[in-house]
Amino acid sequence: MTKAELRKTYKLRRQKLTSEAVEDLSLQIANQLLTLAIWDRSFYHLFLSIEEHKEVNTDYILNILSGKDKNIVISKSDFSTGNLDHFLLTDNTVIKKNHYNIPEPVDGIAIAPNSIEVVFVPLLAFDRQGHRVGYGKGFYDKFLAQCKPETLKIGLSFFEAETEIEDIFEGDMALNFCVTPKQVYTF
């Protein structure tokens, strides 16, 4: 399937999930993450879930990172440039939803993309080669291209892999892992 077809299909699949299913599947994903050997790094980028889109609830991952005393980085979208600005999450960070219902920091301590060692990547669908389909704005592809080559890119998905995304292009940044409630895919 093409990205557009997958985007439509997986938005519908997500909308059919109950709130209880979202919570249960999100907890299973967090538990799967604990099996990965990724916890020796310092700076972890985490997206804050858009509840209205029934995204993976990253609160469980946030709790894991906090418990391990890691530096947690969150982003603010700049829709005029298509870029993400990154900030350290602290006790003083004020978070507000933007006009797309994305929870974002108002401001804070800026963190450069090349400081980030692990990125948890939102997605709608992914394939067996590690390619992903997001919402189509390109924010994460731009951001991931600014990270160091060794930065780990970990997708989080309620659903299992598609065989192939037909219309991948050169600027699409592939994942290193994708974690679902049932398994961890390694690319």
C-alpha positions, 0 to 999 in steps of 0.5 A: 500500500501507499503512504496515503492508503496506509494513513487512511487505514491506520487512522480508522483502525486506531479510532476503533480502539477503546480507551481501555485498549489504548491504555492496555496496549500502551502498557504492553509496548512500554513493557516490551521496551524494557527488553531492549538494551537501550537504557545506558544512554542519557538523552531520550526524546519522547513524543507526548501523545495526542489523546484525540488521535488515540496515539500510544500513551507515552506516560508509561515510557515517561515513568520508566525514563524518570525512574531511571533518572534519564534526561527526557527531551520533548518537542514543540512544532514550528508549523511555519518551518516544519521543524521541531524545537527540543526542550529538556523536560523538567519539573518546571516545564509548562505543557500546553496543547497547540491548535492540533491538540499536540501537547508541547512545552511552552519553552524551556532549556533548549536541547540540540538534536545531536545531543539526543541518543534515543528517539521514540518515534510516533507513527501510524504504520510501518513495514518490515524494512523499518520504514514508517508512515506518520501524519505526512508533515515531515517533522520527524524525518527532518528532525531525525536527519539532524540527529547523529547517525548512531542515534537510535530511532524506535517506532511505537505501534499498536499494530504489526508490520506491513510487508512493504510501504510502496512509495518510500523516498530518499528523505524518509528516515528508517527506524532501528526498532519498532515496538508493538504490544506483541514484539520488537522488530529490529531493522 
